Amino acid sequence: MTPRLQEKFKKEIAPKMMETFKLKNFYSVPHVEKIVVNMGVGEGLQDVKLLEKSMDELAIITGQKPIMRRAKKAIANFKVRAGGPVGCKVTLRRAMMYEFMDRLINVALPRIRDFRGVQGESFDKAGNFTLGLTEQNIFPEIEFDRITRTQGMDITFVIKNSKSKEQSRELLRLFGMPFKGKE
């Protein structure tokens, strides 16, 4: 079964983007290629069980098993050794990506206390958008009673074929991303 947002992209969003930015070809329309969810766990150096717990929670949130990230260099001030575990990440593509984006936009973000919208300035030069969350318990899959410590995460939307930040912003706005500001 095709995810709801994927159908919406093909039937509504892509034609609207082609009209707005005067694109002639469907394949030149900017689209979300992948979503990378990254969780940095600095305390994982002292206690590996904290990192494993964070990996389990990230697997529940995304529906995919995360990979452990290790430090590339030793940093004495942070007591980090080269090769020591420092976090975990998941790369979502295709159907899993659209399902996660749907849950994030329609369920998780509205559950943030005093939520007024997402900052719209978090685009890089290539048009990719990064969103930082401070708590993992905004996702309904996480049981509030089992959380030992709150853990933040970074969610990066990698957007392909985007010529500018405006195209990327419009694409995410059409998907339903609630940006702050003049809308």
N, C-alpha and C positions, 0 to 999 in steps of 0.2 A: 504494500500500500504506500502510495506517495505521500510524503509529509505535506501538511496544510500550507506552510510557508513556501515550499517549493512550487506547488501549484499556483499560489498567489504570485510568485515571481514570474512564472511563464505567462500567465494570463493577464495580469494587471500591471505589475511593476515594470517589466521590461518594455512593453509598449509605451508606458508613460515616460520612462527614461529616454526612449528613442525620440519621442515627440519633444520633450523638454530640451534635450541637448542636441537635437537635430542629427541623430545617428542614423545611418542608412541600413546598417546590418545588425541583426539580432545578436550576432557573436561579438560585436564591438561594445555591447552594453556592459558596464561594470557589474560584477557579481562577486558574492562572497565565496572565496575559494576554500578557506578553512578557518576554523576557530581554534586558537591555542589557549588553553587554560593552564596557568602557571601558579604554583603555590610555593612560596619560599618559606622554608622551615629552618630558621637559624638554630633553634634549640635542638635540632636533629643531630648535631655533632655530639652533644653530651648524652642524649637519650634517644636511641634509635626507635624506641617504641612510640615516641611522639610522631616521628616521621611516618612510621607504618600506620598509625591511626589517621594521620592526615591523608595518606595515600588511599586508605579505605573509604574515607569520607568523599574524596575527590572521585573515586570510582563509583560511589553511589550517586553523586550529583550528575556526572557526565554519562554514566552507563558504559564506560570503557576503562580498562585497566591503565593506570598512569605508569610512567617510567620514572625511576629515581634519577635525579640530577646530582652530579658530583662536582665539587670545586675543581676548577682548572688550575688555579694557582694557590699557593699558600699565602695567607694574609695574617701576620702575627698579631696585629691589633685586634682582630676579630676572633683570634684563636682558631683559625681555619687552616687545615692542612690540605695539601693537594690530594685530590681523590676522595675527600671526605664528603658524606652526604649533606646536601644543603637544601634540597627541595624536590618537587615532583611536577610533572607536566603531562598534559593530555592534548593530542592533536585530533580534532574532530573534522571529518569530511563527509560530504554527501548527505544521506538521510539522517545520520546521527547528528550532524551539524545543524540541520534545519530543525530537528526536534529539540535540541538544546537551546537554540536561539528562540524558539517559540516559548519554551518554559521560562527562559530568562526574561524576555520582554513582557510576557503576559501574566506571569505568576510571581517570579522572584523579585523583580525590581519594584513592583507596587507594594511589596511587603516590607520595604525599608521604611523605618520610622522617619517621619517628616520629609518624605521624598518629594522633591520639587522638579525632578528631571535630571538628566545626565549632562555633565559638562560637555559642550560641543567643541572644545579646543584640543581634544586629545588625539588629533590626527597627525601622522608623520608626513614626510614629503611624498611618499609613495601612495598616500591616501588610506593607509591602514589605521584602524581605530582601536585604541586600548582603553579599557574600562577597569578601574580598580574597585574592588569590593573589600570592605573591612570585616565582614562576618560571613561565615558559611551557613549560618542557620536561617538565612532568608529563603533558602531552597526548601520546599516542603518535604523532600525525601529524607532530610536529616532530622533525626529525632532529637528534640531539644534536651531531653533528660540524659542522653548518652554523651553529650559534648563535654569534654574535659577542659578544653580551652578554645577560645575563639580564634579563628585562623582566617586571614584575608587571602585574596587571590587576585590575579590579574587576568583579564580576558581580552585577547587580541583578535579582532576581526580582520583577516587578511583579505583585502579586496583587490581583485584582478581586473585589468583593463581600465582602471580609473585614471583619468587624465589630470584630475585636480581634487582638492579636498572637498570642493562643493559637490562634485559628482558622488563622492563617497558618502558625504553627509546626507544628500538627497536619497540615495539608495537605502541607507539605514532608516531614514525618516519614513520612507514608504513601507518598510518592513514593520514599522510601528515603534521604533526606538524613541522613547520620550526625551527629547533634547530640551534643555532649558532655553529660555530666551524668547525671541520674536516669532513665535509660531501660533 
